[in-house]
């Protein structure tokens, strides 16, 4: 698209055409989310009542994944959440990732299934494998380790 075409579209839309296209896609998504009844927040379980609250959420963090690109685009890893619930997860700061790994009630986060489970569901890291780590448990619960091993995933 030429600069002249871009400026004409921007003037007609009152915004950047890319912004307008994003808004239109979100409006279409919101319509289908409401029509299919999946406007329930993955994080808190409450109804998402407006388009402004809607966010696409990754059940398992793609940032913490050993295969981030695959995890990011895995549709089985996608859910809908309130924007505030999704943003409160905050896995951008490495210290936040450590703090979120063990919940205040003592439950431990599995990086594969995204569930908080009791510590006995995890193997301990081998001695000498704690360099720079603050959590003594392996990143995946025992059940997920079996699944990962069957798939041939590396650790």
Residue pairs with C-beta under 8 A, 6 or more apart in sequence:
1 9
6 17
9 17
10 16
10 17
13 20
26 51
26 54
27 51
29 54
30 51
30 54
33 39
33 48
33 54
33 80
38 80
39 47
39 48
39 49
39 54
39 80
40 46
40 47
40 48
40 80
41 47
41 48
41 80
41 81
41 82
41 85
42 57
42 59
42 79
42 80
42 81
42 85
43 57
43 81
43 82
43 85
43 86
43 88
43 89
44 81
44 82
44 85
46 82
48 54
48 80
48 81
48 82
52 83
53 82
53 83
53 84
54 80
54 82
54 83
55 80
55 81
55 82
55 83
55 86
55 87
56 78
56 79
56 80
57 78
57 79
57 80
57 81
57 85
57 86
58 71
58 72
58 77
58 78
58 79
59 77
59 78
59 79
59 114
60 71
60 77
60 111
60 112
60 113
60 114
61 71
61 89
61 91
61 111
61 114
62 68
62 69
62 71
62 72
62 77
63 91
63 92
63 97
64 91
64 97
64 111
64 139
65 71
65 111
66 153
66 154
66 155
67 153
71 77
89 100
90 96
90 100
91 97
91 100
98 134
98 135
100 109
101 108
101 109
101 135
101 137
102 108
102 109
102 135
103 109
103 116
106 118
106 119
107 116
107 117
107 118
107 119
108 116
108 117
108 118
108 119
108 121
108 122
108 135
108 137
108 141
109 115
109 116
110 116
110 117
110 121
110 122
110 139
110 140
110 141
110 144
111 139
111 140
112 139
112 140
112 141
112 144
112 147
112 148
113 141
113 143
113 144
115 141
117 141
119 137
121 141
121 142
121 143
122 137
122 138
122 140
122 141
122 142
123 137
123 138
123 142
123 145
124 136
124 137
124 138
125 133
125 136
125 137
125 138
130 136
138 145
138 155
140 148
140 155
148 155
